[in-house]
Amino acid sequence: MVPLGIAYLRGWAPRWTPGSTRRAARARGAAALALYAGAMTPAVLGLAGVPADRLLPLRIVAGPCLTLVAIGLTLWAYAVDRRPAT
């Protein structure tokens, strides 16, 4: 997911994806990286030995919030791609 997210951030898209604008590709890249960060935050904090009571709000909130941000960016990119050209 990280290499694909970085490629999208740079405005590149794999051949198997439908053609889209650079702006939408960058939004997809940001969404992919936000989803990855949201999934990794609780695990990394647990492995780092951070006490559960000290950063509990970060552990609980970071994952779902970053996931919702990723979903919002993906929906925005989809809407931009489907908008009729003027």
N, C-alpha and C positions, 0 to 999 in steps of 0.2 A: 504494500500500500504506500510506503514512503517513496519509492522511486516513481511510481505513477503520480503521486501527489506533487512531487517536485517537477516532474515533466509538465504536468498541467499548469503549475504556477509559472513556468517559463513560457507558456503559451503553446506548447507542443501537445499533440494528441495522437494516440495510436491510430493505425489505419482502420481498425475494426470499429472505431467510434464514429458516429455520424458527424458530419461537418458542423462546426460551431464557431462562434466568434471568439476572439482571444479573451475578451472580458469574461465570457461564460466559462472558458477553459480555466482561467485563473480562479474563478469562484469554485469550480469543481476541485481544483488543487487545494485551495484553502479548506474546503470541506473535508477532503480526504485526510489532510494533516490534522485538522481539529478532531476528527473521529479517532484517529490513531492516538492522539494525545489524551483524549478522554478515556480511551480504553486502557492506556498504560499508566495513568496517574495513580490510581489506587494500588496497583501492583508494585510500582516503583517505590511508593511511600512505604508499603509494607516490607519490601526487601531492604530498604534503607534503614529500617529499624526505628522509624518515626513512631513515637508513642501514639496509640490509637486515640487517647483522650485529648492530646494536644492539638492535632490538626484534623479532628473528626469532621468539621464542616467542609474542609477542603477535600477530604477523601469522599465524602458523600455527595457533595454538590458538583465537584469538578467534572466527574464522569458524565452525569446526566446533562449538565448545562452545555458542555462541549458537544455532546451528541445532538442536542437540540439545535445548536448553532450550525453543526454540519448539515442537519436536515434542512434548515432554513436556507443555507447557501445553495444546496443542491436544488431545492425547489425554485429559488430565484434564477439559477442558471438555466433550469428547464424552461421557465417562463420567458426568459430573454431569448432563448433559441426558438421558441414557438411563436413569438411576436411577429406579425406580418411586417415585411420590409416596406419602408415608405420612400 
